[in-house]
Amino acid sequence: MPTFEASLEFAQSLDQTDILFPFRERFHFPQHNGKDVHYFCGNSLGLQPKSVGYLMEKELADWAAHGVEGHFRAALPWFSYHHFFSERLAKLVGAHKDEVVAMNTLTVNLHLLMMSFYRPTNGRYKIIMEAGAFPSDQYAIETQVRMHGYEPDDAIIEISPRYGAHIIEEEDILNAIAGVGDELALVIMGGVNYYTGQFFDMARITEAAHQVGAYAGFDLAHAVGNIPMKLHDWQVDFACWCSYKYLNSGPGGVGGIFVHEKWGNDPSFFRLAGWWGNEETNRFKMKKGFVPQKGAASWQMSNAPVFNMVAHNAALDIYEKAGMTALKEKSILLTGYLEYLLGQVTNLSFVVITPKDPARRGCQISMLFNDRGREVFDKLTEAGVVADWREPNVIRVAPVPLYNTFEDVYRLYEVLKNMEADLTPSAFGAN
Ligand SMILES: *Cc1c(COP(=O)(O)O)cnc(C)c1O
């Protein structure tokens, strides 16, 4: 890390040497008092690429011009639409092309993958997950366990931070896996915990799970487009993600899955079926008997939600141009600068609960306030700084390398710093 300074000039000088700075121009920013907001919610809903509108109109025109023939005659034929994403998604998560597919949405995909990877038997039915996982994941796992006739209290083992700590010790996960041993069916964790921003060591967790004969899967909602990964080499069994956070593909945007080729290329490995997952040459032959196509694409059920995927296509193009390597480099610097500036704030009472080690986090900082968290959050909003409030007392801030600037980060700091005067009660009244 360079030596940082808490000044606007310094922040602007970092922007001037930032090769990714021009990418900001490719996005629409919400407005506040006639100016772009300082947007730190890319981990909740990414901004709209300006190219989406044009591409959407093109797709509408293809539908108007071709009707049903658009399946083959559209500029991007709908019959093959999911193929257009494989290469770019594979790069983002470190997979082979056949190991990924864009389909459905995140929680739906989590259920579908658990239908394949959580097939408990009497002796092996337990699941290890992180405590405080995103509620949707908790509900999915709870109901999967019930569906198989087990009690969540018995079957689900949650790993918590140690007493007084905020992040989970990786060692505790590994020890729990070894401890549960051959009763363990599945380890399922967030790649990055949505609340603290902690990035888990997927390779080590997967290895430990495999050692006791369990599968390992990850929810990459907060990892994809944030942290470079190597799912294939790490031997991860499966993963799923959404595209509307760091991938900027719009609300309810199409999700994605990874299935390791060990399983994806094995036609006898169980998956729930639909016509879109069938062997493609026979897709329209309406024959009896499901024959899965190769790879993750065989988990598809329905035909591709094309209009939903238009935004995904536009957004992934931008990622491709920026490149994960440059993004990660800037991410470390930008988040590092935010962390430095927060360290200069002495008037407010909060702790950063995100790991300090850049290798253990992405572009998110979570601040846990003792008090006044909500007041701080409201002040930020009034100043045109869009952050994210999580009950009971956490403000999450995501400086996204694709469109946030060092000046954005400085402006956020400025609001916090200037609250000093507002919040410090004067002992003698006004002078
Ligand atoms: C955002 C998010 C979800 C949301 O799921 P959807 O099915 O896309 O609504 C689920 N899990 C995690 C960890 C998330 O961060």
The ligand as a Tripos MOL2 file, in Angstrom:
@<TRIPOS>MOLECULE
LIG
   15    15     1     0     0
SMALL
NO_CHARGES

@<TRIPOS>ATOM
      1 C1        -28.3870  -11.4400   -2.5320 C.3       1 LIG1
      2 C2        -28.3370  -12.7910   -1.9630 C.ar      1 LIG1
      3 C3        -29.3880  -13.7100   -2.1360 C.ar      1 LIG1
      4 C4        -30.6310  -13.3180   -2.8900 C.3       1 LIG1
      5 O1        -31.1960  -14.4040   -3.5300 O.3       1 LIG1
      6 P1        -32.1900  -14.2630   -4.7770 P.3       1 LIG1
      7 O2        -32.6670  -15.6410   -4.9080 O.co2     1 LIG1
      8 O3        -31.3940  -13.7690   -5.9310 O.co2     1 LIG1
      9 O4        -33.2700  -13.2850   -4.4220 O.co2     1 LIG1
     10 C5        -29.2450  -14.9710   -1.5930 C.ar      1 LIG1
     11 N1        -28.1360  -15.3190   -0.8920 N.ar      1 LIG1
     12 C6        -27.1050  -14.4580   -0.7020 C.ar      1 LIG1
     13 C7        -25.8990  -14.8670    0.0700 C.3       1 LIG1
     14 C8        -27.1930  -13.1710   -1.2090 C.ar      1 LIG1
     15 O5        -26.1880  -12.3050   -0.9980 O.3       1 LIG1
@<TRIPOS>BOND
     1     1     2 1
     2     2     3 ar
     3     2    14 ar
     4     3     4 1
     5     3    10 ar
     6     4     5 1
     7     5     6 1
     8     6     7 2
     9     6     8 1
    10     6     9 1
    11    10    11 ar
    12    11    12 ar
    13    12    13 1
    14    12    14 ar
    15    14    15 1
@<TRIPOS>SUBSTRUCTURE
     1 LIG1         1 GROUP 0 **** ****
